[in-house]
Amino acid sequence: AQKVTQAQTEISVVEKEDVTLDCVYETRDTTYYLFWYKQPPSGELVFLIRRNSFDEQNEISGRYSWNFQKSTSSFNFTITASQVVDSAVYFCALANQGGKLIFGQGTELSVKP
Amino acid sequence: DAGVTQSPTHLIKTRGQQVTLRCSPKSGHDTVSWYQQALGQGPQFIFQYYEEEERQRGNFPDRFSGHQFPNYSSELNVNALLLGDSALYLCASSPQRWGSEQYFGPGTRLTVT
């Protein structure tokens, strides 16, 4: 069975703090893809990053960084120097071979000024 | 370049009625997937269409059906609506390459009374 777990339901930080969103996944496939999406209050899911199971290189994009560790089946997301505009629900997802996305429950991030 | 569009934005129906939701994919995308997102939950995969055929299906009853047209647009039909069908219905499009990121539309908020 495939599953994505985001244990943190809600996180609240003050602006400029760093915050890490955890994601743990389960799959028996040797080849798979992992994603992070952001869902602001407007409701539309915004794609942030894709990572395939063969590429464990960490990635940084501006204030965002991702840490993929196959050994612990984790794909964590860090926002450095958080801003109020980062407030949203963040979803981690796993793609099976057919392209079906399996989402976690989401982490609601609140960044206060 | 238009992104994924969905119509209508909001819909209110009565139990037992039928509903049709529509989706136009992002330009260049030929695969459409539908997801149901209940309040406070992650999106759940309903089904995926490619070349006008249903390619994958999630754990949803036959009351949920779909269609894809030659121009790649898609419809989601739900018959015999139940109160539990109230949710945000998200359409996502992608090219037919495994692991491609899926781009989501703004969703249709369905309320069943």
Interface residues (C-beta under 8 A of the other chain):
Chain A: V4 Y33 F35 Y37 S42 G43 E44 L45 V46 F47 R50 N52 F91 A93 A95 Q97 G98 G99 K100 L101 I102 F103 G104 Q105 G106
Chain B: T31 S33 Y35 Q41 G42 P43 Q44 F45 Q48 R55 Q56 G58 L88 L90 A92 S94 Q96 W98 G99 S100 E101 Q102 Y103 F104 G105 P106 G107 R109
